[in-house]
Amino acid sequence: MSPVTADWRYKGEHFQQRAYLLTSLVRVGVAISAAAYSFCDHTINQGWTPPLNDHECDRQVLDMFGRYMREVWNG
């Protein structure tokens, strides 16, 4: 097994979760950046499960991204 196929971030469901998170970030006006991708990996690694509706997802993602930026990226 290569390092790429062993990496949890490359599993199909994680690609779907990352796409969902990135789509939500775009909807709430966050520019896609290294910080956004890092946030996605962190959030998926923490076991986040997306809510069933987009409005609740956007609300959660905006809140989590704000906290992540303050705590991890100090900005």
LINFEN-V636218 format. One record per residue. N is the residue number from 0. RES is the residue in three letters. SS is DSSP state (a for helix, b for strand, c for the rest). Layout:
<<N/RES/SS> <N/RES/SS>>
This chain:
<<0/MET/c> <1/SER/c> <2/PRO/a> <3/VAL/a> <4/THR/a> <5/ALA/a> <6/ASP/c> <7/TRP/a> <8/ARG/a> <9/TYR/a> <10/LYS/c> <11/GLY/a> <12/GLU/a> <13/HIS/a> <14/PHE/a> <15/GLN/a> <16/GLN/a> <17/ARG/a> <18/ALA/a> <19/TYR/a> <20/LEU/a> <21/LEU/a> <22/THR/a> <23/SER/a> <24/LEU/a> <25/VAL/a> <26/ARG/a> <27/VAL/c> <28/GLY/c> <29/VAL/c> <30/ALA/c> <31/ILE/c> <32/SER/c> <33/ALA/a> <34/ALA/a> <35/ALA/a> <36/TYR/a> <37/SER/a> <38/PHE/a> <39/CYS/a> <40/ASP/a> <41/HIS/a> <42/THR/a> <43/ILE/a> <44/ASN/a> <45/GLN/c> <46/GLY/c> <47/TRP/c> <48/THR/c> <49/PRO/c> <50/PRO/c> <51/LEU/c> <52/ASN/c> <53/ASP/a> <54/HIS/a> <55/GLU/a> <56/CYS/a> <57/ASP/a> <58/ARG/a> <59/GLN/a> <60/VAL/a> <61/LEU/a> <62/ASP/a> <63/MET/a> <64/PHE/a> <65/GLY/a> <66/ARG/a> <67/TYR/a> <68/MET/a> <69/ARG/a> <70/GLU/a> <71/VAL/c> <72/TRP/c> <73/ASN/c> <74/GLY/c>>
